[in-house]
Amino acid sequence: MLSIAESFNQYVRIGPIKYAIKHPYHFKERSDVSAQVDHDQCEIRINDTDSVGNPVNDMNLVRDFLHELGHIMDRFINGHRGGCEQALFEGSYEKEQRLNQIVDSLLVLLYENPWLVDLIQRVVEDSPYRTYHEKEKE
């Protein structure tokens, strides 16, 4: 099984868009950012240290990753209709906090109900979307 850090050497796809995962990514421009998504470059960037240089633990790496996935899903669903104004989780501190609350709630839900992970895995394996991506590989 891959470690958390090794897992980030993959990519994620939503519909036709494939995002590379850049980890570790060291932000030169800002020290207050632990992760970000760049929609123009189709990259998720995740730092492995906090703003003072301490290593980020696995839970916070996953939390940051899920947060950025939230932005990607938001952009995929809402952002193409009118930019940031239409996106649910972009454009303000309050919107970012709302996304953090959703991510934290999801992590608590999965922690308290680990059987959900297995259920989701089984559903995904039988999903018609899986067939779409398998055909693409051919």
C-alpha positions as a Markdown table, in Angstrom:
| # | Residue | x | y | z |
|---|---|---|---|---|
| 1 | Met | 0.0 | 0.0 | 0.0 |
| 2 | Leu | 1.3 | 3.5 | -0.9 |
| 3 | Ser | 2.1 | 5.9 | 1.9 |
| 4 | Ile | 0.2 | 9.2 | 2.0 |
| 5 | Ala | 3.1 | 11.1 | 0.4 |
| 6 | Glu | 3.5 | 8.4 | -2.3 |
| 7 | Ser | -0.2 | 8.6 | -3.1 |
| 8 | Phe | 0.3 | 12.3 | -3.9 |
| 9 | Asn | 2.5 | 11.3 | -6.8 |
| 10 | Gln | -0.6 | 10.5 | -8.8 |
| 11 | Tyr | -3.2 | 12.6 | -10.5 |
| 12 | Val | -6.9 | 13.1 | -10.2 |
| 13 | Arg | -9.5 | 13.4 | -13.0 |
| 14 | Ile | -12.9 | 15.0 | -13.0 |
| 15 | Gly | -14.7 | 14.5 | -16.2 |
| 16 | Pro | -12.3 | 15.4 | -19.0 |
| 17 | Ile | -9.9 | 17.4 | -16.8 |
| 18 | Lys | -6.8 | 15.7 | -15.3 |
| 19 | Tyr | -5.1 | 17.5 | -12.4 |
| 20 | Ala | -1.4 | 16.6 | -11.5 |
| 21 | Ile | -0.7 | 16.4 | -7.8 |
| 22 | Lys | 2.5 | 18.3 | -6.9 |
| 23 | His | 3.8 | 17.1 | -3.5 |
| 24 | Pro | 5.9 | 18.4 | -1.9 |
| 25 | Tyr | 5.4 | 21.8 | -3.4 |
| 26 | His | 7.2 | 24.7 | -1.7 |
| 27 | Phe | 5.4 | 28.0 | -2.2 |
| 28 | Lys | 7.9 | 30.7 | -3.0 |
| 29 | Glu | 5.3 | 33.5 | -3.2 |
| 30 | Arg | 3.6 | 33.0 | 0.2 |
| 31 | Ser | 4.3 | 31.3 | 3.5 |
| 32 | Asp | 0.7 | 31.1 | 4.7 |
| 33 | Val | -0.4 | 28.6 | 2.1 |
| 34 | Ser | -0.3 | 24.8 | 2.7 |
| 35 | Ala | -2.1 | 23.8 | -0.5 |
| 36 | Gln | -3.8 | 25.3 | -3.5 |
| 37 | Val | -5.3 | 24.3 | -6.8 |
| 38 | Asp | -4.2 | 26.0 | -10.0 |
| 39 | His | -7.0 | 25.5 | -12.5 |
| 40 | Asp | -5.1 | 27.0 | -15.4 |
| 41 | Gln | -2.1 | 24.6 | -14.9 |
| 42 | Cys | -4.4 | 21.8 | -13.8 |
| 43 | Glu | -2.3 | 21.2 | -10.7 |
| 44 | Ile | -3.0 | 20.5 | -7.0 |
| 45 | Arg | 0.0 | 21.8 | -5.0 |
| 46 | Ile | 0.5 | 20.5 | -1.5 |
| 47 | Asn | 3.3 | 21.7 | 0.9 |
| 48 | Asp | 4.8 | 19.2 | 3.3 |
| 49 | Thr | 5.7 | 21.9 | 5.9 |
| 50 | Asp | 3.6 | 24.5 | 7.7 |
| 51 | Ser | 4.3 | 28.2 | 7.7 |
| 52 | Val | 7.2 | 27.9 | 10.1 |
| 53 | Gly | 8.8 | 24.9 | 8.5 |
| 54 | Asn | 7.4 | 22.1 | 10.7 |
| 55 | Pro | 6.4 | 18.9 | 8.9 |
| 56 | Val | 2.7 | 18.5 | 8.2 |
| 57 | Asn | 1.1 | 15.4 | 9.6 |
| 58 | Asp | -0.8 | 12.9 | 7.4 |
| 59 | Met | -4.2 | 14.0 | 8.6 |
| 60 | Asn | -3.5 | 17.6 | 7.6 |
| 61 | Leu | -2.1 | 16.5 | 4.2 |
| 62 | Val | -5.3 | 14.6 | 3.5 |
| 63 | Arg | -7.4 | 17.5 | 4.8 |
| 64 | Asp | -5.6 | 19.9 | 2.5 |
| 65 | Phe | -6.0 | 17.5 | -0.4 |
| 66 | Leu | -9.7 | 17.1 | 0.2 |
| 67 | His | -10.1 | 20.8 | 0.5 |
| 68 | Glu | -8.5 | 21.4 | -2.9 |
| 69 | Leu | -10.6 | 18.6 | -4.4 |
| 70 | Gly | -13.6 | 20.5 | -3.1 |
| 71 | His | -12.5 | 23.5 | -5.1 |
| 72 | Ile | -12.1 | 21.3 | -8.2 |
| 73 | Met | -15.6 | 19.9 | -7.9 |
| 74 | Asp | -17.0 | 23.3 | -7.2 |
| 75 | Arg | -15.3 | 24.7 | -10.3 |
| 76 | Phe | -16.4 | 21.7 | -12.4 |
| 77 | Ile | -20.1 | 22.1 | -11.2 |
| 78 | Asn | -20.4 | 25.9 | -10.8 |
| 79 | Gly | -17.4 | 27.8 | -11.9 |
| 80 | His | -17.8 | 27.4 | -15.6 |
| 81 | Arg | -21.1 | 29.2 | -15.5 |
| 82 | Gly | -19.8 | 32.5 | -14.5 |
| 83 | Gly | -16.4 | 32.4 | -12.8 |
| 84 | Cys | -15.7 | 32.8 | -9.1 |
| 85 | Glu | -19.0 | 34.6 | -8.5 |
| 86 | Gln | -20.8 | 31.4 | -9.2 |
| 87 | Ala | -18.4 | 29.1 | -7.4 |
| 88 | Leu | -19.6 | 28.1 | -3.9 |
| 89 | Phe | -16.2 | 28.0 | -2.2 |
| 90 | Glu | -14.1 | 30.7 | -3.9 |
| 91 | Gly | -13.8 | 34.4 | -3.5 |
| 92 | Ser | -13.9 | 35.0 | 0.3 |
| 93 | Tyr | -12.7 | 33.8 | 3.6 |
| 94 | Glu | -16.2 | 32.7 | 4.6 |
| 95 | Lys | -16.5 | 30.5 | 1.6 |
| 96 | Glu | -13.1 | 28.9 | 2.3 |
| 97 | Gln | -14.2 | 28.3 | 5.9 |
| 98 | Arg | -17.4 | 26.7 | 4.6 |
| 99 | Leu | -15.4 | 24.3 | 2.5 |
| 100 | Asn | -13.1 | 23.5 | 5.6 |
| 101 | Gln | -16.3 | 22.6 | 7.6 |
| 102 | Ile | -17.5 | 20.3 | 4.9 |
| 103 | Val | -14.1 | 18.5 | 4.7 |
| 104 | Asp | -13.9 | 18.2 | 8.4 |
| 105 | Ser | -17.4 | 16.8 | 8.6 |
| 106 | Leu | -16.6 | 14.3 | 5.9 |
| 107 | Leu | -13.5 | 13.1 | 7.7 |
| 108 | Val | -15.4 | 12.8 | 11.0 |
| 109 | Leu | -18.2 | 10.9 | 9.2 |
| 110 | Leu | -15.7 | 8.4 | 7.6 |
| 111 | Tyr | -13.8 | 8.0 | 10.9 |
| 112 | Glu | -17.0 | 7.2 | 12.8 |
| 113 | Asn | -18.4 | 5.0 | 10.1 |
| 114 | Pro | -15.5 | 3.2 | 8.4 |
| 115 | Trp | -17.9 | 0.8 | 6.7 |
| 116 | Leu | -18.8 | 3.7 | 4.4 |
| 117 | Val | -15.3 | 3.6 | 2.7 |
| 118 | Asp | -16.0 | 0.0 | 1.8 |
| 119 | Leu | -19.5 | 0.8 | 0.6 |
| 120 | Ile | -18.2 | 3.6 | -1.6 |
| 121 | Gln | -15.4 | 1.4 | -3.0 |
| 122 | Arg | -17.9 | -1.3 | -4.0 |
| 123 | Val | -20.2 | 1.2 | -5.6 |
| 124 | Val | -17.4 | 2.8 | -7.6 |
| 125 | Glu | -16.2 | -0.6 | -8.8 |
| 126 | Asp | -19.6 | -1.3 | -10.3 |
| 127 | Ser | -20.1 | 2.2 | -11.6 |
| 128 | Pro | -20.8 | 3.0 | -15.3 |
| 129 | Tyr | -18.2 | 5.8 | -14.9 |
| 130 | Arg | -15.6 | 3.2 | -14.4 |
| 131 | Thr | -16.4 | 1.7 | -17.8 |
| 132 | Tyr | -15.9 | 5.2 | -19.4 |
| 133 | His | -12.4 | 5.5 | -18.0 |
| 134 | Glu | -11.5 | 1.9 | -18.9 |
| 135 | Lys | -12.5 | 2.5 | -22.5 |
| 136 | Glu | -10.3 | 5.6 | -22.5 |
| 137 | Lys | -7.2 | 3.6 | -21.6 |
| 138 | Glu | -7.7 | 1.3 | -24.6 |
